[in-house]
């Protein structure tokens, strides 16, 4: 099996990415006029940090998902994050559950929702999401992972076929 799924952006991700990008572009210009001329370190901080944040977030953007016989590959800009499916217990579509989550470490909406999150029902989990409405919860023996393929129902069907093997 080798099935590819896209990673469409939901409204929340589009809005968050636009707002954050505008803020990160405006900060250096606004800050340069307020920092005294003698403060070289402050000016460098304002000129370097916003582009570093933008580029770092862009590196972790989710471009899609690939299901193979034994793993799920989360396609990033320059690499894939591989998740072994050998301990997968269940896969289910659940967009409402994920929206009630709290980020503990990671990116909360600049080109993706990725990192470590927590909520009451799932506990601690990793999220690789671009569209909350397409959220699929993957429960493993030792962890929970949430993804958002462009065709979540088909993705869940493929995962359930894997589980029946």
Secondary structure, DSSP 8 states (H G I E B T S, - for coil): --EEEE----HHHHHHHHHHHHHHHHHHHHHHHHS-TT-HHHHHHHHHHHHHHHHHHHHT---EEEE-SSEEEEE-SS-EEEEE-TTEEEEEE-HHHHHT-EEEEEEESSS-EEEEEEETTTEEEEEEES-GGG-EEEEESS-EEEE--TTHHHHHHHHHHHHH-
